[in-house]
Amino acid sequence: MERTGFEPFGERLVSATDAQPQSRASKYLLRAGTGLFWTLVAAIVFARAAFFEPGVYDGFSRIASLAKSLIF
C-alpha cells in the first residue's frame, strides 16, 4: 500500500490520471440540476417570506406557558 495512493483514513485517493473526462451531456445535466435546486430553494425562501404571518405561533406560546406553570 503506497502512502501517496491513500488518505489517512484508508480511502483511496483518485489521481488526475485515473479520472475519466466527463461528457458534455453530463456537464449540462449537472449544471441544470444545480440550477433547478437553487431556483427551488430561492422560491421556497421567498414564498415563506411573502406569506409569513407573525401571529401564527401565539397559541403555542400560551400552551407552553400553561405547561410551564403546571410543571414548576
mmCIF file of the N, C-alpha and C atoms, coordinates in Angstrom:
data_MODEL
# 
_entry.id   MODEL 
# 
loop_
_atom_site.group_PDB 
_atom_site.id 
_atom_site.type_symbol 
_atom_site.label_atom_id 
_atom_site.label_alt_id 
_atom_site.label_comp_id 
_atom_site.label_asym_id 
_atom_site.label_entity_id 
_atom_site.label_seq_id 
_atom_site.pdbx_PDB_ins_code 
_atom_site.Cartn_x 
_atom_site.Cartn_y 
_atom_site.Cartn_z 
_atom_site.occupancy 
_atom_site.B_iso_or_equiv 
_atom_site.pdbx_formal_charge 
_atom_site.auth_seq_id 
_atom_site.auth_comp_id 
_atom_site.auth_asym_id 
_atom_site.auth_atom_id 
_atom_site.pdbx_PDB_model_num 
ATOM 1   N N  . MET A 1 1  ? 0.850   -1.171 0.000   1.00 0.00 ? 1  MET A N  1 
ATOM 2   C CA . MET A 1 1  ? 0.000   0.000  0.000   1.00 0.00 ? 1  MET A CA 1 
ATOM 3   C C  . MET A 1 1  ? 0.894   1.232  0.000   1.00 0.00 ? 1  MET A C  1 
ATOM 4   N N  . GLU A 1 2  ? 0.764   2.046  -1.035  1.00 0.00 ? 2  GLU A N  1 
ATOM 5   C CA . GLU A 1 2  ? 1.554   3.272  -1.124  1.00 0.00 ? 2  GLU A CA 1 
ATOM 6   C C  . GLU A 1 2  ? 0.921   4.353  -0.267  1.00 0.00 ? 2  GLU A C  1 
ATOM 7   N N  . ARG A 1 3  ? 1.758   5.163  0.334   1.00 0.00 ? 3  ARG A N  1 
ATOM 8   C CA . ARG A 1 3  ? 1.244   6.270  1.136   1.00 0.00 ? 3  ARG A CA 1 
ATOM 9   C C  . ARG A 1 3  ? 0.562   7.315  0.262   1.00 0.00 ? 3  ARG A C  1 
ATOM 10  N N  . THR A 1 4  ? 1.065   7.528  -0.931  1.00 0.00 ? 4  THR A N  1 
ATOM 11  C CA . THR A 1 4  ? 0.513   8.579  -1.779  1.00 0.00 ? 4  THR A CA 1 
ATOM 12  C C  . THR A 1 4  ? -0.828  8.183  -2.375  1.00 0.00 ? 4  THR A C  1 
ATOM 13  N N  . GLY A 1 5  ? -1.144  6.894  -2.411  1.00 0.00 ? 5  GLY A N  1 
ATOM 14  C CA . GLY A 1 5  ? -2.391  6.451  -3.011  1.00 0.00 ? 5  GLY A CA 1 
ATOM 15  C C  . GLY A 1 5  ? -3.563  6.396  -2.059  1.00 0.00 ? 5  GLY A C  1 
ATOM 16  N N  . PHE A 1 6  ? -3.323  6.615  -0.754  1.00 0.00 ? 6  PHE A N  1 
ATOM 17  C CA . PHE A 1 6  ? -4.388  6.506  0.240   1.00 0.00 ? 6  PHE A CA 1 
ATOM 18  C C  . PHE A 1 6  ? -4.318  7.676  1.209   1.00 0.00 ? 6  PHE A C  1 
ATOM 19  N N  . GLU A 1 7  ? -5.483  8.133  1.658   1.00 0.00 ? 7  GLU A N  1 
ATOM 20  C CA . GLU A 1 7  ? -5.518  9.185  2.664   1.00 0.00 ? 7  GLU A CA 1 
ATOM 21  C C  . GLU A 1 7  ? -5.382  8.552  4.041   1.00 0.00 ? 7  GLU A C  1 
ATOM 22  N N  . PRO A 1 8  ? -5.258  9.346  5.120   1.00 0.00 ? 8  PRO A N  1 
ATOM 23  C CA . PRO A 1 8  ? -5.016  8.794  6.452   1.00 0.00 ? 8  PRO A CA 1 
ATOM 24  C C  . PRO A 1 8  ? -6.079  7.808  6.940   1.00 0.00 ? 8  PRO A C  1 
ATOM 25  N N  . PHE A 1 9  ? -7.318  7.907  6.469   1.00 0.00 ? 9  PHE A N  1 
ATOM 26  C CA . PHE A 1 9  ? -8.368  7.011  6.933   1.00 0.00 ? 9  PHE A CA 1 
ATOM 27  C C  . PHE A 1 9  ? -8.516  5.781  6.049   1.00 0.00 ? 9  PHE A C  1 
ATOM 28  N N  . GLY A 1 10 ? -7.631  5.587  5.099   1.00 0.00 ? 10 GLY A N  1 
ATOM 29  C CA . GLY A 1 10 ? -7.640  4.390  4.286   1.00 0.00 ? 10 GLY A CA 1 
ATOM 30  C C  . GLY A 1 10 ? -8.406  4.490  2.989   1.00 0.00 ? 10 GLY A C  1 
ATOM 31  N N  . GLU A 1 11 ? -9.028  5.629  2.729   1.00 0.00 ? 11 GLU A N  1 
ATOM 32  C CA . GLU A 1 11 ? -9.752  5.801  1.473   1.00 0.00 ? 11 GLU A CA 1 
ATOM 33  C C  . GLU A 1 11 ? -8.765  5.996  0.339   1.00 0.00 ? 11 GLU A C  1 
ATOM 34  N N  . ARG A 1 12 ? -9.066  5.395  -0.790  1.00 0.00 ? 12 ARG A N  1 
ATOM 35  C CA . ARG A 1 12 ? -8.187  5.514  -1.948  1.00 0.00 ? 12 ARG A CA 1 
ATOM 36  C C  . ARG A 1 12 ? -8.355  6.888  -2.578  1.00 0.00 ? 12 ARG A C  1 
ATOM 37  N N  . LEU A 1 13 ? -7.246  7.548  -2.844  1.00 0.00 ? 13 LEU A N  1 
ATOM 38  C CA . LEU A 1 13 ? -7.272  8.847  -3.499  1.00 0.00 ? 13 LEU A CA 1 
ATOM 39  C C  . LEU A 1 13 ? -7.333  8.646  -5.006  1.00 0.00 ? 13 LEU A C  1 
ATOM 40  N N  . VAL A 1 14 ? -8.152  9.448  -5.659  1.00 0.00 ? 14 VAL A N  1 
ATOM 41  C CA . VAL A 1 14 ? -8.262  9.379  -7.111  1.00 0.00 ? 14 VAL A CA 1 
ATOM 42  C C  . VAL A 1 14 ? -7.276  10.383 -7.688  1.00 0.00 ? 14 VAL A C  1 
ATOM 43  N N  . SER A 1 15 ? -6.353  9.890  -8.462  1.00 0.00 ? 15 SER A N  1 
ATOM 44  C CA . SER A 1 15 ? -5.373  10.792 -9.057  1.00 0.00 ? 15 SER A CA 1 
ATOM 45  C C  . SER A 1 15 ? -5.935  11.370 -10.347 1.00 0.00 ? 15 SER A C  1 
ATOM 46  N N  . ALA A 1 16 ? -5.273  12.367 -10.873 1.00 0.00 ? 16 ALA A N  1 
ATOM 47  C CA . ALA A 1 16 ? -5.720  13.029 -12.091 1.00 0.00 ? 16 ALA A CA 1 
ATOM 48  C C  . ALA A 1 16 ? -5.673  12.077 -13.286 1.00 0.00 ? 16 ALA A C  1 
ATOM 49  N N  . THR A 1 17 ? -4.778  11.117 -13.277 1.00 0.00 ? 17 THR A N  1 
ATOM 50  C CA . THR A 1 17 ? -4.689  10.180 -14.399 1.00 0.00 ? 17 THR A CA 1 
ATOM 51  C C  . THR A 1 17 ? -5.794  9.139  -14.348 1.00 0.00 ? 17 THR A C  1 
ATOM 52  N N  . ASP A 1 18 ? -6.347  8.841  -13.145 1.00 0.00 ? 18 ASP A N  1 
ATOM 53  C CA . ASP A 1 18 ? -7.417  7.854  -13.012 1.00 0.00 ? 18 ASP A CA 1 
ATOM 54  C C  . ASP A 1 18 ? -8.781  8.413  -13.393 1.00 0.00 ? 18 ASP A C  1 
ATOM 55  N N  . ALA A 1 19 ? -8.955  9.708  -13.271 1.00 0.00 ? 19 ALA A N  1 
ATOM 56  C CA . ALA A 1 19 ? -10.258 10.320 -13.515 1.00 0.00 ? 19 ALA A CA 1 
ATOM 57  C C  . ALA A 1 19 ? -10.562 10.321 -15.009 1.00 0.00 ? 19 ALA A C  1 
ATOM 58  N N  . GLN A 1 20 ? -11.797 9.931  -15.337 1.00 0.00 ? 20 GLN A N  1 
ATOM 59  C CA . GLN A 1 20 ? -12.217 9.946  -16.724 1.00 0.00 ? 20 GLN A CA 1 
ATOM 60  C C  . GLN A 1 20 ? -12.836 11.291 -17.045 1.00 0.00 ? 20 GLN A C  1 
ATOM 61  N N  . PRO A 1 21 ? -12.633 11.802 -18.235 1.00 0.00 ? 21 PRO A N  1 
ATOM 62  C CA . PRO A 1 21 ? -13.236 13.089 -18.584 1.00 0.00 ? 21 PRO A CA 1 
ATOM 63  C C  . PRO A 1 21 ? -14.764 12.962 -18.655 1.00 0.00 ? 21 PRO A C  1 
ATOM 64  N N  . GLN A 1 22 ? -15.453 13.979 -18.158 1.00 0.00 ? 22 GLN A N  1 
ATOM 65  C CA . GLN A 1 22 ? -16.910 13.972 -18.181 1.00 0.00 ? 22 GLN A CA 1 
ATOM 66  C C  . GLN A 1 22 ? -17.401 14.322 -19.578 1.00 0.00 ? 22 GLN A C  1 
ATOM 67  N N  . SER A 1 23 ? -18.507 13.735 -19.950 1.00 0.00 ? 23 SER A N  1 
ATOM 68  C CA . SER A 1 23 ? -19.080 14.060 -21.253 1.00 0.00 ? 23 SER A CA 1 
ATOM 69  C C  . SER A 1 23 ? -19.762 15.423 -21.176 1.00 0.00 ? 23 SER A C  1 
ATOM 70  N N  . ARG A 1 24 ? -20.035 15.977 -22.331 1.00 0.00 ? 24 ARG A N  1 
ATOM 71  C CA . ARG A 1 24 ? -20.682 17.290 -22.394 1.00 0.00 ? 24 ARG A CA 1 
ATOM 72  C C  . ARG A 1 24 ? -22.095 17.205 -21.831 1.00 0.00 ? 24 ARG A C  1 
ATOM 73  N N  . ALA A 1 25 ? -22.798 16.116 -22.124 1.00 0.00 ? 25 ALA A N  1 
ATOM 74  C CA . ALA A 1 25 ? -24.161 15.943 -21.610 1.00 0.00 ? 25 ALA A CA 1 
ATOM 75  C C  . ALA A 1 25 ? -24.158 15.848 -20.086 1.00 0.00 ? 25 ALA A C  1 
ATOM 76  N N  . SER A 1 26 ? -23.165 15.182 -19.517 1.00 0.00 ? 26 SER A N  1 
ATOM 77  C CA . SER A 1 26 ? -23.071 15.063 -18.067 1.00 0.00 ? 26 SER A CA 1 
ATOM 78  C C  . SER A 1 26 ? -22.857 16.430 -17.427 1.00 0.00 ? 26 SER A C  1 
ATOM 79  N N  . LYS A 1 27 ? -22.016 17.236 -18.039 1.00 0.00 ? 27 LYS A N  1 
ATOM 80  C CA . LYS A 1 27 ? -21.778 18.587 -17.503 1.00 0.00 ? 27 LYS A CA 1 
ATOM 81  C C  . LYS A 1 27 ? -23.041 19.426 -17.568 1.00 0.00 ? 27 LYS A C  1 
ATOM 82  N N  . TYR A 1 28 ? -23.789 19.343 -18.690 1.00 0.00 ? 28 TYR A N  1 
ATOM 83  C CA . TYR A 1 28 ? -25.026 20.118 -18.819 1.00 0.00 ? 28 TYR A CA 1 
ATOM 84  C C  . TYR A 1 28 ? -26.084 19.641 -17.838 1.00 0.00 ? 28 TYR A C  1 
ATOM 85  N N  . LEU A 1 29 ? -26.166 18.335 -17.644 1.00 0.00 ? 29 LEU A N  1 
ATOM 86  C CA . LEU A 1 29 ? -27.137 17.787 -16.705 1.00 0.00 ? 29 LEU A CA 1 
ATOM 87  C C  . LEU A 1 29 ? -26.816 18.210 -15.276 1.00 0.00 ? 29 LEU A C  1 
ATOM 88  N N  . LEU A 1 30 ? -25.552 18.186 -14.922 1.00 0.00 ? 30 LEU A N  1 
ATOM 89  C CA . LEU A 1 30 ? -25.141 18.630 -13.596 1.00 0.00 ? 30 LEU A CA 1 
ATOM 90  C C  . LEU A 1 30 ? -25.458 20.106 -13.391 1.00 0.00 ? 30 LEU A C  1 
ATOM 91  N N  . ARG A 1 31 ? -25.171 20.914 -14.379 1.00 0.00 ? 31 ARG A N  1 
ATOM 92  C CA . ARG A 1 31 ? -25.441 22.352 -14.285 1.00 0.00 ? 31 ARG A CA 1 
ATOM 93  C C  . ARG A 1 31 ? -26.938 22.632 -14.213 1.00 0.00 ? 31 ARG A C  1 
ATOM 94  N N  . ALA A 1 32 ? -27.741 21.911 -15.003 1.00 0.00 ? 32 ALA A N  1 
ATOM 95  C CA . ALA A 1 32 ? -29.193 22.098 -14.984 1.00 0.00 ? 32 ALA A CA 1 
ATOM 96  C C  . ALA A 1 32 ? -29.774 21.660 -13.640 1.00 0.00 ? 32 ALA A C  1 
ATOM 97  N N  . GLY A 1 33 ? -29.301 20.545 -13.098 1.00 0.00 ? 33 GLY A N  1 
ATOM 98  C CA . GLY A 1 33 ? -29.787 20.085 -11.800 1.00 0.00 ? 33 GLY A CA 1 
ATOM 99  C C  . GLY A 1 33 ? -29.430 21.036 -10.677 1.00 0.00 ? 33 GLY A C  1 
ATOM 100 N N  . THR A 1 34 ? -28.219 21.551 -10.721 1.00 0.00 ? 34 THR A N  1 
ATOM 101 C CA . THR A 1 34 ? -27.796 22.518 -9.709  1.00 0.00 ? 34 THR A CA 1 
ATOM 102 C C  . THR A 1 34 ? -28.619 23.793 -9.803  1.00 0.00 ? 34 THR A C  1 
ATOM 103 N N  . GLY A 1 35 ? -28.840 24.258 -11.018 1.00 0.00 ? 35 GLY A N  1 
ATOM 104 C CA . GLY A 1 35 ? -29.654 25.467 -11.212 1.00 0.00 ? 35 GLY A CA 1 
ATOM 105 C C  . GLY A 1 35 ? -31.081 25.272 -10.749 1.00 0.00 ? 35 GLY A C  1 
ATOM 106 N N  . LEU A 1 36 ? -31.662 24.106 -11.043 1.00 0.00 ? 36 LEU A N  1 
ATOM 107 C CA . LEU A 1 36 ? -33.024 23.813 -10.607 1.00 0.00 ? 36 LEU A CA 1 
ATOM 108 C C  . LEU A 1 36 ? -33.110 23.751 -9.085  1.00 0.00 ? 36 LEU A C  1 
ATOM 109 N N  . PHE A 1 37 ? -32.131 23.129 -8.454  1.00 0.00 ? 37 PHE A N  1 
ATOM 110 C CA . PHE A 1 37 ? -32.116 23.037 -6.995  1.00 0.00 ? 37 PHE A CA 1 
ATOM 111 C C  . PHE A 1 37 ? -32.100 24.420 -6.355  1.00 0.00 ? 37 PHE A C  1 
ATOM 112 N N  . TRP A 1 38 ? -31.189 25.285 -6.785  1.00 0.00 ? 38 TRP A N  1 
ATOM 113 C CA . TRP A 1 38 ? -31.081 26.596 -6.170  1.00 0.00 ? 38 TRP A CA 1 
ATOM 114 C C  . TRP A 1 38 ? -32.267 27.492 -6.518  1.00 0.00 ? 38 TRP A C  1 
ATOM 115 N N  . THR A 1 39 ? -32.888 27.292 -7.676  1.00 0.00 ? 39 THR A N  1 
ATOM 116 C CA . THR A 1 39 ? -34.103 28.029 -8.016  1.00 0.00 ? 39 THR A CA 1 
ATOM 117 C C  . THR A 1 39 ? -35.233 27.639 -7.076  1.00 0.00 ? 39 THR A C  1 
ATOM 118 N N  . LEU A 1 40 ? -35.361 26.346 -6.798  1.00 0.00 ? 40 LEU A N  1 
ATOM 119 C CA . LEU A 1 40 ? -36.382 25.893 -5.851  1.00 0.00 ? 40 LEU A CA 1 
ATOM 120 C C  . LEU A 1 40 ? -36.110 26.405 -4.431  1.00 0.00 ? 40 LEU A C  1 
ATOM 121 N N  . VAL A 1 41 ? -34.859 26.423 -4.022  1.00 0.00 ? 41 VAL A N  1 
ATOM 122 C CA . VAL A 1 41 ? -34.516 26.957 -2.702  1.00 0.00 ? 41 VAL A CA 1 
ATOM 123 C C  . VAL A 1 41 ? -34.917 28.420 -2.605  1.00 0.00 ? 41 VAL A C  1 
ATOM 124 N N  . ALA A 1 42 ? -34.587 29.209 -3.609  1.00 0.00 ? 42 ALA A N  1 
ATOM 125 C CA . ALA A 1 42 ? -34.934 30.633 -3.608  1.00 0.00 ? 42 ALA A CA 1 
ATOM 126 C C  . ALA A 1 42 ? -36.446 30.826 -3.613  1.00 0.00 ? 42 ALA A C  1 
ATOM 127 N N  . ALA A 1 43 ? -37.173 30.027 -4.399  1.00 0.00 ? 43 ALA A N  1 
ATOM 128 C CA . ALA A 1 43 ? -38.629 30.150 -4.456  1.00 0.00 ? 43 ALA A CA 1 
ATOM 129 C C  . ALA A 1 43 ? -39.258 29.834 -3.109  1.00 0.00 ? 43 ALA A C  1 
ATOM 130 N N  . ILE A 1 44 ? -38.771 28.807 -2.434  1.00 0.00 ? 44 ILE A N  1 
ATOM 131 C CA . ILE A 1 44 ? -39.315 28.452 -1.113  1.00 0.00 ? 44 ILE A CA 1 
ATOM 132 C C  . ILE A 1 44 ? -39.038 29.554 -0.097  1.00 0.00 ? 44 ILE A C  1 
ATOM 133 N N  . VAL A 1 45 ? -37.838 30.098 -0.110  1.00 0.00 ? 45 VAL A N  1 
ATOM 134 C CA . VAL A 1 45 ? -37.494 31.164 0.843   1.00 0.00 ? 45 VAL A CA 1 
ATOM 135 C C  . VAL A 1 45 ? -38.342 32.403 0.589   1.00 0.00 ? 45 VAL A C  1 
ATOM 136 N N  . PHE A 1 46 ? -38.498 32.793 -0.676  1.00 0.00 ? 46 PHE A N  1 
ATOM 137 C CA . PHE A 1 46 ? -39.304 33.984 -0.994  1.00 0.00 ? 46 PHE A CA 1 
ATOM 138 C C  . PHE A 1 46 ? -40.780 33.750 -0.691  1.00 0.00 ? 46 PHE A C  1 
ATOM 139 N N  . ALA A 1 47 ? -41.292 32.549 -0.926  1.00 0.00 ? 47 ALA A N  1 
ATOM 140 C CA . ALA A 1 47 ? -42.693 32.254 -0.622  1.00 0.00 ? 47 ALA A CA 1 
ATOM 141 C C  . ALA A 1 47 ? -42.941 32.299 0.879   1.00 0.00 ? 47 ALA A C  1 
ATOM 142 N N  . ARG A 1 48 ? -42.012 31.762 1.657   1.00 0.00 ? 48 ARG A N  1 
ATOM 143 C CA . ARG A 1 48 ? -42.189 31.814 3.114   1.00 0.00 ? 48 ARG A CA 1 
ATOM 144 C C  . ARG A 1 48 ? -42.128 33.251 3.615   1.00 0.00 ? 48 ARG A C  1 
ATOM 145 N N  . ALA A 1 49 ? -41.271 34.065 3.014   1.00 0.00 ? 49 ALA A N  1 
ATOM 146 C CA . ALA A 1 49 ? -41.190 35.469 3.425   1.00 0.00 ? 49 ALA A CA 1 
ATOM 147 C C  . ALA A 1 49 ? -42.455 36.223 3.029   1.00 0.00 ? 49 ALA A C  1 
ATOM 148 N N  . ALA A 1 50 ? -43.020 35.903 1.872   1.00 0.00 ? 50 ALA A N  1 
ATOM 149 C CA . ALA A 1 50 ? -44.205 36.623 1.397   1.00 0.00 ? 50 ALA A CA 1 
ATOM 150 C C  . ALA A 1 50 ? -45.458 36.250 2.185   1.00 0.00 ? 50 ALA A C  1 
ATOM 151 N N  . PHE A 1 51 ? -45.598 35.004 2.579   1.00 0.00 ? 51 PHE A N  1 
ATOM 152 C CA . PHE A 1 51 ? -46.810 34.544 3.236   1.00 0.00 ? 51 PHE A CA 1 
ATOM 153 C C  . PHE A 1 51 ? -46.639 34.310 4.727   1.00 0.00 ? 51 PHE A C  1 
ATOM 154 N N  . PHE A 1 52 ? -45.624 34.902 5.339   1.00 0.00 ? 52 PHE A N  1 
ATOM 155 C CA . PHE A 1 52 ? -45.370 34.708 6.761   1.00 0.00 ? 52 PHE A CA 1 
ATOM 156 C C  . PHE A 1 52 ? -46.380 35.492 7.582   1.00 0.00 ? 52 PHE A C  1 
ATOM 157 N N  . GLU A 1 53 ? -46.976 34.839 8.550   1.00 0.00 ? 53 GLU A N  1 
ATOM 158 C CA . GLU A 1 53 ? -47.902 35.501 9.467   1.00 0.00 ? 53 GLU A CA 1 
ATOM 159 C C  . GLU A 1 53 ? -47.255 35.539 10.845  1.00 0.00 ? 53 GLU A C  1 
ATOM 160 N N  . PRO A 1 54 ? -46.955 36.726 11.362  1.00 0.00 ? 54 PRO A N  1 
ATOM 161 C CA . PRO A 1 54 ? -46.232 36.815 12.640  1.00 0.00 ? 54 PRO A CA 1 
ATOM 162 C C  . PRO A 1 54 ? -46.970 36.213 13.830  1.00 0.00 ? 54 PRO A C  1 
ATOM 163 N N  . GLY A 1 55 ? -48.274 36.205 13.837  1.00 0.00 ? 55 GLY A N  1 
ATOM 164 C CA . GLY A 1 55 ? -49.007 35.720 14.999  1.00 0.00 ? 55 GLY A CA 1 
ATOM 165 C C  . GLY A 1 55 ? -49.363 34.248 14.949  1.00 0.00 ? 55 GLY A C  1 
ATOM 166 N N  . VAL A 1 56 ? -48.798 33.518 14.030  1.00 0.00 ? 56 VAL A N  1 
ATOM 167 C CA . VAL A 1 56 ? -49.194 32.126 13.860  1.00 0.00 ? 56 VAL A CA 1 
ATOM 168 C C  . VAL A 1 56 ? -48.767 31.252 15.033  1.00 0.00 ? 56 VAL A C  1 
ATOM 169 N N  . TYR A 1 57 ? -47.742 31.630 15.771  1.00 0.00 ? 57 TYR A N  1 
ATOM 170 C CA . TYR A 1 57 ? -47.249 30.809 16.880  1.00 0.00 ? 57 TYR A CA 1 
ATOM 171 C C  . TYR A 1 57 ? -47.685 31.339 18.247  1.00 0.00 ? 57 TYR A C  1 
ATOM 172 N N  . ASP A 1 58 ? -48.630 32.282 18.301  1.00 0.00 ? 58 ASP A N  1 
ATOM 173 C CA . ASP A 1 58 ? -49.077 32.810 19.590  1.00 0.00 ? 58 ASP A CA 1 
ATOM 174 C C  . ASP A 1 58 ? -49.785 31.750 20.422  1.00 0.00 ? 58 ASP A C  1 
ATOM 175 N N  . GLY A 1 59 ? -50.547 30.896 19.794  1.00 0.00 ? 59 GLY A N  1 
ATOM 176 C CA . GLY A 1 59 ? -51.248 29.837 20.518  1.00 0.00 ? 59 GLY A CA 1 
ATOM 177 C C  . GLY A 1 59 ? -50.275 28.884 21.188  1.00 0.00 ? 59 GLY A C  1 
ATOM 178 N N  . PHE A 1 60 ? -49.183 28.597 20.536  1.00 0.00 ? 60 PHE A N  1 
ATOM 179 C CA . PHE A 1 60 ? -48.184 27.707 21.108  1.00 0.00 ? 60 PHE A CA 1 
ATOM 180 C C  . PHE A 1 60 ? -47.542 28.322 22.345  1.00 0.00 ? 60 PHE A C  1 
ATOM 181 N N  . SER A 1 61 ? -47.283 29.623 22.322  1.00 0.00 ? 61 SER A N  1 
ATOM 182 C CA . SER A 1 61 ? -46.649 30.255 23.487  1.00 0.00 ? 61 SER A CA 1 
ATOM 183 C C  . SER A 1 61 ? -47.585 30.220 24.692  1.00 0.00 ? 61 SER A C  1 
ATOM 184 N N  . ARG A 1 62 ? -48.901 30.336 24.453  1.00 0.00 ? 62 ARG A N  1 
ATOM 185 C CA . ARG A 1 62 ? -49.852 30.246 25.568  1.00 0.00 ? 62 ARG A CA 1 
ATOM 186 C C  . ARG A 1 62 ? -49.861 28.832 26.157  1.00 0.00 ? 62 ARG A C  1 
ATOM 187 N N  . ILE A 1 63 ? -49.832 27.835 25.300  1.00 0.00 ? 63 ILE A N  1 
ATOM 188 C CA . ILE A 1 63 ? -49.810 26.445 25.769  1.00 0.00 ? 63 ILE A CA 1 
ATOM 189 C C  . ILE A 1 63 ? -48.504 26.154 26.513  1.00 0.00 ? 63 ILE A C  1 
ATOM 190 N N  . ALA A 1 64 ? -47.393 26.678 25.995  1.00 0.00 ? 64 ALA A N  1 
ATOM 191 C CA . ALA A 1 64 ? -46.104 26.459 26.634  1.00 0.00 ? 64 ALA A CA 1 
ATOM 192 C C  . ALA A 1 64 ? -46.054 27.121 28.009  1.00 0.00 ? 64 ALA A C  1 
ATOM 193 N N  . SER A 1 65 ? -46.605 28.331 28.135  1.00 0.00 ? 65 SER A N  1 
ATOM 194 C CA . SER A 1 65 ? -46.604 28.992 29.444  1.00 0.00 ? 65 SER A CA 1 
ATOM 195 C C  . SER A 1 65 ? -47.523 28.265 30.424  1.00 0.00 ? 65 SER A C  1 
ATOM 196 N N  . LEU A 1 66 ? -48.636 27.721 29.934  1.00 0.00 ? 66 LEU A N  1 
ATOM 197 C CA . LEU A 1 66 ? -49.523 26.946 30.798  1.00 0.00 ? 66 LEU A CA 1 
ATOM 198 C C  . LEU A 1 66 ? -48.821 25.680 31.284  1.00 0.00 ? 66 LEU A C  1 
ATOM 199 N N  . ALA A 1 67 ? -48.142 24.988 30.380  1.00 0.00 ? 67 ALA A N  1 
ATOM 200 C CA . ALA A 1 67 ? -47.404 23.776 30.763  1.00 0.00 ? 67 ALA A CA 1 
ATOM 201 C C  . ALA A 1 67 ? -46.292 24.093 31.754  1.00 0.00 ? 67 ALA A C  1 
ATOM 202 N N  . LYS A 1 68 ? -45.620 25.208 31.533  1.00 0.00 ? 68 LYS A N  1 
ATOM 203 C CA . LYS A 1 68 ? -44.546 25.611 32.443  1.00 0.00 ? 68 LYS A CA 1 
ATOM 204 C C  . LYS A 1 68 ? -45.104 25.910 33.840  1.00 0.00 ? 68 LYS A C  1 
ATOM 205 N N  . SER A 1 69 ? -46.265 26.570 33.904  1.00 0.00 ? 69 SER A N  1 
ATOM 206 C CA . SER A 1 69 ? -46.854 26.870 35.218  1.00 0.00 ? 69 SER A CA 1 
ATOM 207 C C  . SER A 1 69 ? -47.331 25.592 35.917  1.00 0.00 ? 69 SER A C  1 
ATOM 208 N N  . LEU A 1 70 ? -47.765 24.582 35.150  1.00 0.00 ? 70 LEU A N  1 
ATOM 209 C CA . LEU A 1 70 ? -48.192 23.322 35.756  1.00 0.00 ? 70 LEU A CA 1 
ATOM 210 C C  . LEU A 1 70 ? -47.006 22.524 36.274  1.00 0.00 ? 70 LEU A C  1 
ATOM 211 N N  . ILE A 1 71 ? -45.902 22.564 35.552  1.00 0.00 ? 71 ILE A N  1 
ATOM 212 C CA . ILE A 1 71 ? -44.723 21.779 35.944  1.00 0.00 ? 71 ILE A CA 1 
ATOM 213 C C  . ILE A 1 71 ? -43.967 22.425 37.094  1.00 0.00 ? 71 ILE A C  1 
ATOM 214 N N  . PHE A 1 72 ? -43.790 23.729 37.008  1.00 0.00 ? 72 PHE A N  1 
ATOM 215 C CA . PHE A 1 72 ? -42.992 24.421 38.025  1.00 0.00 ? 72 PHE A CA 1 
ATOM 216 C C  . PHE A 1 72 ? -43.921 25.118 38.942  1.00 0.00 ? 72 PHE A C  1 
# 
